[in-house]
Amino acid sequence: MFIDTHVHLNADQYDEDLNEVIQRALDQQVNTMVVVGFDRKTIERAIELADNYDFIYATIGWHPVDAIDCTDEDLKWIEKLAAHPKVVGIGETGLDYHWDKSPKEIQQEVFRKQIALAKRVSLPIIIHNREATADVLHILQEENAKEAGGIMHCFAGTPEEAQESIDMNFKISLGGPVTFKNAKQPKEVAKAVALEHLLIETDAPYLAPHPYRGKRNEPSYVPLVAEEIARLKELSIEEVAKATTENARKFFGLTHS
């Protein structure tokens, strides 16, 4: 059995065939999915999906690219929704220095506010980090994010940065990029990080693993991520599936089996 710990089934890309996408995941033993909301529309949809399917959970937060649009009212709304029994994390939040829609200082402010929110509601933080690793780690340290813990989603840093994250009570989640032939760093991380600290995800509909790279991703592909980690660690896929599933269950406090 597998858990896709980060998927956007709330994305428009699934409007036409959501039920088929979910069924294909279940057919591949992906029996639990965590749907990530990152603005008003996707948060509402994530919670709706969690209400409709017993094997779907939601995380809710505000994406750093859109930090400039985030108001205190939005954060109050997220905090209120965090009491929902199927909401298991705050995020995705973090920093994204690739796109320039939201100035860095606004991203950092909204990120800090969501770390504080996560600590207040006692939920883990789901981190989005693009080209901002030093600042992400610095802010997590400064804001004592260790108290909440969290996930480095689709981790793209070095093994040393992974260890720094683990020391702050964060899990390392790997997705499609670990399967890319030229992805040296994710492969090094997969080898270096102990199985007890690893999670797997798709980030679907984005970042489809090899051999589907460039196509629409979906949660049924998460076993391909596990398979590559197993190959790199010289383990069986069953060992990786069992460990990452147990890690996710324990981490999120999931009840569905």
Buried (B, 14 or more C-beta within 10 A) or exposed (E): BBBBBBBBBBBEBBEEEBEEBBEBBBEBEBBBBBBBBBBBEBBBBBBBBBEEBEBBBBBBBBBBBBBEBBEEEBBEBBBEBBEBEBBBBBBBBBBBBEEEBBEBEBBBBBBBBBBBBBBEBEBBBBBBBBEBBEBBBEBBEEBEBBEBBBBBBBBBBBBEBBBBBBEBBBBBBBBBBBBBEEBEBBBBBBEBBEBEBBBBBBBBBBBBBBEBBEEBBBBBBBBBBBBBBBBBBEBEBEBBBBBBBBBBBEBBEBEBE
